[in-house]
Amino acid sequence: MRNNNKLIPKYWVDKNKNTISCKEKIKVINGNLDELTEMLKDIFDEAVLIGVDENQFKKVIQDIVKNMKNTIKDV
């Protein structure tokens, strides 16, 4: 898709701020972000169609992201 190129960083870094150079890892994360973007667009459109306030919807999504926690141990 790559329609959100401006939102995806040019370089991914690890928790130590080292650049991730593995092309396969970068391909996976960028592909996942493309899928997420498309899914969010669909959900957003459905919310608007049923009359949900756009700003409220965006705030809910932001709050979900802000409250995400890593569930993988020892990473």
C-alpha positions in Angstrom: 0.0 0.0 0.0 2.6 2.5 1.1 0.0 5.3 1.3 1.3 6.4 4.7 4.9 6.9 3.7 5.1 10.2 5.4 4.1 8.7 8.7 6.5 5.8 8.6 10.1 6.7 9.7 13.0 6.3 7.3 14.8 4.2 9.9 13.6 1.9 12.7 15.6 1.8 15.9 15.7 -0.7 18.7 15.3 0.0 22.4 19.0 1.0 22.5 18.5 3.5 19.6 20.5 1.3 17.2 19.3 1.3 13.6 17.5 -1.9 12.6 19.1 -3.0 9.4 17.4 -6.4 8.7 15.4 -5.8 5.5 13.0 -8.6 6.4 12.2 -7.2 9.8 11.6 -3.7 8.3 9.4 -5.2 5.6 7.3 -7.0 8.2 6.7 -3.9 10.4 6.0 -1.6 7.5 3.6 -4.2 6.0 1.8 -4.5 9.4 1.5 -0.7 9.6 0.0 -0.6 6.1 -2.6 -3.3 7.1 -3.4 -1.3 10.3 -3.8 1.9 8.4 -6.3 0.3 6.0 -8.2 -1.3 8.9 -8.4 2.0 10.7 -9.6 3.7 7.6 -12.4 1.1 7.2 -13.4 1.4 10.9 -13.3 5.2 10.8 -15.5 5.3 7.7 -18.0 2.9 9.3 -18.0 5.1 12.5 -18.7 8.2 10.4 -21.4 6.4 8.5 -23.3 5.5 11.7 -22.9 9.1 13.0 -20.0 8.9 15.4 -18.1 12.3 15.9 -14.8 12.1 14.0 -12.9 13.8 16.7 -14.2 11.5 19.4 -13.3 8.5 17.4 -9.7 9.8 16.8 -9.4 10.4 20.5 -10.4 6.9 21.4 -7.9 5.5 18.9 -5.2 7.8 20.4 -6.1 6.6 23.9 -5.9 3.0 22.9 -2.4 3.5 21.6 -1.3 5.5 24.6 -2.4 2.8 26.9 -0.8 -0.1 25.0 1.6 -2.2 27.0 4.2 -4.7 25.9 2.8 -8.2 26.7 6.0 -10.0 25.6 8.2 -10.9 28.5 12.0 -10.6 28.4 12.3 -8.4 25.4 
